[in-house]
């Protein structure tokens, strides 16, 4: 199945909201990571979301080009082709785009979708994230509203953030912020809904102490009840249909109890990057350590091509990433719930 159509992507989010589960959203940087993600979703019989960050796009374009938008387009086009071989649905998404990169990253991607739609195709990406958390909320929502209107014209969903996800991940660094910035208030959630409602469909990364990166157990203090209280305030004022599609950033390393709790508060998407990066790299390290004499040409020897051929260890990396993402599907209760063939 090719990448989900706008109608199918909306149905994915609706099904997750109604069914009390969420989709893992994995950052990819290469064909190997994209293939590992697709394989995982197919094995779990789960739909899912594949996303590209600005740093991932730059890497994918090659060190000589280092063009974030161009690399993201290359990866997206590859996923469109690769996804045809699988019997699940995937949505394509872009991760954190700060205000200073809207013109260099987000708008070229919207232009690419505009060109595809002119050819009678669907948009290149199903959704994009604008991260305006680095400016005050009024300015954040002013830009978000303008971008959402532009996205809606292209049948694209916009993800926005209010409050800051802590830590550092792929060019997104808020590690120096005070703790109170890591928690979105109920008033913020009301303002987001009231500003964006009716403009187009959006997802909302409300923050509740979540952080990017890897931390020892107990280091991260999540408060999922922030999501509960914000959703309750919005729905009490505007009705049950006002429940927002929430996003859990910094999902790697989170306690399963916290993950599951958020599902009851409207989380339909959880980003996972750090854990899948580690899962991809760990078998490569093992392979190198176990085959060091064959990988290196020591003392004039020729080495062993079978063990230094990159395909040897990248296959192991792909399969390890796949296994970790299948685990994420289980954690988020999306396993076995693909809507492929029903929409």
Secondary structure, DSSP 4 states (H G I P E B T S, - for coil): -PSPPHHHHHHHHHHHHHHT--EEEEE--SHHHHHHHHHHHHHHT--EEEEE-HHHHHHHT-TTT--HHHHHHHHHHHHHHHGGGSSS-EEEEE---BGGGIIIIIHHHHHHHHHHHHTT---S-SEEEEB-TTS-HHHHHHHHHHHHHHHHHTT-EEEEEES--BSEETTEE-TTS-GGGGB--HHHHHHHHHHHTTT--EEEEE-BS-BSS---TTS----THHHHHHHHHHHHHH-GGG--EEEE---TT--HHHHHHHHTTTEEEEEE-HHHHHHHHHHHHHHHHHTHHHHS--TT----HHHHSHHHHHHHHHHHHHHHHHHHHHHTT-TT---TTT-
